[in-house]
Amino acid sequence: MKIGIISVAHMHAVGYMYVLQGMPNVDIVGIADEDRSRAEPWAKQFNLPLYSSYQELLEQELDAVIVTSENAKHHEHVIAAARAGKHVLCEKPLSTNLEDAQEMIDVCERSGVYLGTAFPVRFSTPVAAAKKAIESGQIGEILAIKGTNHGFIPEGWFTDPALSGGGAVMDHTVHLADLMRWFMETEVKKVYAEYDSRFSDNPIDDCGIVTLEFENGAFATIDCSWSRTKAYPTWGDVTMEIIGTEGILHVDAFGQKINVYSDKVGVKWDPWGDNMDEGLLRNFLDHIGQGKPPLVTGVDGLRATEAALAAYRSFEEKRTVVLR
């Protein structure tokens, strides 16, 4: 399987390349990035060709590409890859507006290629176990979910609304909105949100609370903040408290980890028992190579983005946004 990487703008690109290089029968053909200074260190690290444009990369013999560019560039890159006949795994959020996201889905369908959204948290062992517990009826009907997705304050294009499409609300709402949809197999009906910038001087939201009502009547809250302090004992979190009619589930997606404090490599947190990125990529490759059912689609990416964009609209208009 021959894979190309379109941009290393997003930090997740590096993790994906580490996983791909460890997979049998997978060949990373190269990296395309218009910012050579950003990409050159990683091209050298992984001993990969570096292309100055995504068009040049798409001319190579490829089965699929992974798009990890700035959020606002996803649309252009996914459309180009689809029209070149390449399957696509696109970093979240799928796009910065719903019109572009829908066009990405439509063009991929017409081109006969698969479009996946990078939601690796679905492949966390605790999260997968929670999904099975819910499906088996262990906690009855879900009434409410309280979720958190905290992280550090990123730099560079993440704090430029023209490239990111939004701050912490855009960056972190999508993970939990996706998991909640997946757990309950229902869509978001209403959204109300409050957000602010309180942890930095960046002109973009770095903290927020998003309240969701689903079509099945369940309620949920999402704390989607870039609020991780320097002393926080990991890079961030994804947690959920799921309240049902017959029980409660507490889920810590990153609970399986080994804390490493080394004078040589610094502080890091190594997961054990699973690797979410590996699960995501293996599912993607198994689908395009063997036709196995995909776990995350472009539509999943669109729906999660829909919730995040509704949160911004709710705050700006000071009202609850009704989606359906």
N, C-alpha and C positions, 0 to 999 in steps of 0.2 A: 504494500500500500504506500503510495507516494503522496506526501503531505507538504503543503507550502504554508508559510507563516506570513500573513499580511500585517506588518507593523508589530513593533514591540513597545508601542506607546503604553499599553496596559501592563501592569506588573504581573498579571497572570500568565502572560506569554512565556515567561521564563520557566515557570512551573510546568506548563504544558510541554515545553521542549525537553525538560528533564525526563518527564514521563514517557514521551514518545521515543526518545533515544534508548530507553530501556525495554521497549516492546519489540518482540520478534516480528520479522516481516514488515516492519515499518521503516520507511526511509524519509527523513526530512530533506526535501529537495533544496530548500533555501529560505531566506528571509527577504522580504521586500519592505523597505522603509525609506521614505523621502528624506528622513533625518538620519544621515549616515553616522553622525557622531553618536547618536543614541543607539544605533543598532550594531555598530562595528564591534564593541566589546563582546556582545553576545554571539555574533557570527564567529569571532575568534574562539570564544569559550566552547562553542559546540562544533567548531570546525565546519562551518556551513558557508555556502556562497551567499553573498549579499547583493541584492538587486536594488537599483535606485528607484524603481517604479513597480507598482503592483502589476501593471500591464506586462512588463518584461517577465515577471514571475509566472503570470498566467499563460504565457506562451510555452512554458516548460511542460514536460509530461507529468501531469498531476492527476490524482484521483479526487483530492479534496484540499480545501484550504481552511485554516483557522484564522478568523478575523479578530485581531486584538488591537485595533487602532483606536483613536479617540472616538468617543461615542457618536459625535456628529458626523463622522466619516464612515460609520458602519453601512449606511444606505448605499453610498457610492461603491464601496468595496464588495458588498454582498451581491449587488446587482451585476457588477462586472464579472464576478466569479461565476454566477449562475449562467450568464449569457455565454461564458466560455466553457460551460458544461461541467463545472466543478461542484461537488458537494461542499456545503459550508457549515462550519460550526462557528457561530458568532458570539462574541463576548457579550455579557449583559451590561447595561440594558440593550435590548435589541436595537432600539433607535431612540431618537430624542423627540419624535412625534409619531402619532398613530398613522398618519397618512403614509409616511415613509415605511413604517413597519409593515403595513398591509401590502404596499407595493413589493417589498422584499419577499413576502410570502407568496404573492401572486406570480412574480417573475420566476421564482424557484420552482413553483408548481408547473408553470408553462414550459420551463426549460428541462423538466424531468429530473431535477436534482433535489436532494434533501437539504432542508434548512433546520439546523438545531440551534438552541439557545444554551449558552453555558451557565447552567444552574447546577454546579457540582454538589451543593449541599443535599440534594436529593439522594446522593450516593454515600452519605455519611451513615455508618452502621447504626448509631442511635436513632437517626431520623428514619431509616428504612425499617427498623424494629418498631418504631412508633406507628408507622403506616400500617404494618401488619396487625398491630394491636387494635388499631382503630377499625380496620376491615373485619377483624374477627369479633367485633362488638364488645371488647373488654371494658370500654368505658361508656357504652351506650351511645346515645345521640350527642354530638358535640354541640354545646351551648355557647361557649366562648373560648377565645385563645388570647393569651398575652404573650407577645413576642418581643425579643430584643435583638438588635444587630448593631453592636458598638464596634468602632474601629478607630484607628489613628487618623489624624488629619493629613490627607495626601497633599502633594505639592504639584507644581506645574499645571498642566492643562486641566486637571481635575477641578481646580478652582476658577476656571474660565468658563462662564456659562455658555459662551458661543461654541465651545468644543465639548463640554461635558453635558450640557442640557439641564444642569442642576447640580446641587451639592449633595449633602448627606441623604436627603429625602429621595433623590433619584438613585443614588448609589446603593442604598441599603434597604429601601422599601421593597424593591423587586424580589429579593431573595425570600423574604417572609411571606409576601403576598403570593408568590408561587407555591411555597410549601402549604400554605393554608388552603389554596384552591385545590391542590393535589390531595391533601388529607380529606377534605370534605366533598370533593368532586362537584363543586358548585362555583358560581361566579360572584364577583363583588357587585353589590347592588348600589351601595351608597358609600361616600367617602367624606370625612371631615378631618381637617388637619390644622395644626399650629406648628410653626417653625421659626427659627431665629439663627443669628450668628453670635455665639457667646464664648466660643473657645479660641477664636482667632480673629485677626483683623481682615480676613479675606472677605470680599464682597459677595458672599454666597452662603447659603444655609449650611450650618454645621451641626444642628441639632433639631429634632422634631418629634412630634407624636402624631401618628396617623391612626384614626379610628375608622374601622370598616364594618359595614353590615353586609352580610351575604344573602343570596337569594333563598337559602334554606332557613333564614331567620337568625343564624348565629352572628355574634358580634366578635370583634377582635381589635386589639390595639398593637401598634408597632412602634417601638422606640428605635429610631433609625439614625442614631447620632454618631458623629465623628468625635466621640468624647473619651476615648481611651487615654488615660494619663500615662506618663512615662513609667510609673511604677506598676502599671497593670500587669498581672502575671501571665499574659499572653498577648497576641497581637490584637485580639478582639473576641467577639462571641456571636453565636447564633443560639438563642435559647427560646423555649416555648413552654408555657404552662397551658395545657389543654384540658378544659373542664367539660365533662360529659354528664349525662343524666345518671350514670352508674359508676363514675370514677373520675380520677384525675391523672394525667400523664405529665411528667416533668421531663423535658428533652434538652440535653446539652449536646449540640451537634459536634462540638470540638472536645468533648469530655475525654476521649481516648487520646492521650498525648503523654509524651515524656518531656519533662523540662530539662533543658541542657544549659548549664552555666559554665562556659569555658573561656579561659584566657586566650585560647587560640582562635575560636570561632565566635566568641561572644555569647549572647543569650539567644536561644532558639527553642522552638517547641516542635518536636517531631511526633507526628501522629503514629499510632500503632493500631493494628487491627484492620485498618482500611486506609485508603488514600482516595479522597473524593475526586481529585483531578483524574486519577487513573480510572476510576469507575465511570466518570463522565466520558473520557476519551475512548475507553474500551466499548462502551455502549454505542457511541457514535460510529466507530470503525466497524463494529459487528453489524450495525444496521446497513451501512453502505456497502460492506463487503459480503455479508452473508444474508442480508434481508431480515435480520432479527428485529423485533419491535423496538422502536426508539422510545426512550423514557421522557425526553424533553423535546418539544417541537418549536417551530417558529411561532405558532399560535400561543403557546405557553409564554413565550417572551413578550408577545404583543399584549396579552392580558395583564401581565405583571407591570408592564410599562404604562398601561392604561390606568392602573391604580395609582402609580407614582405621579403621573401627570394630573390626575384628578385631585391629588393632595395639594399640588401647587395651585390649582384653580380654586380649590376650597379656601385656601388661605388668602389668596388675592381678592376673592369675591366675598369673603367672610360669610360663607354659607356652606351647607351640606350639598355636595354634588351628587346627583342621581344619575347613575350610569345605565340602568336598565330597570 
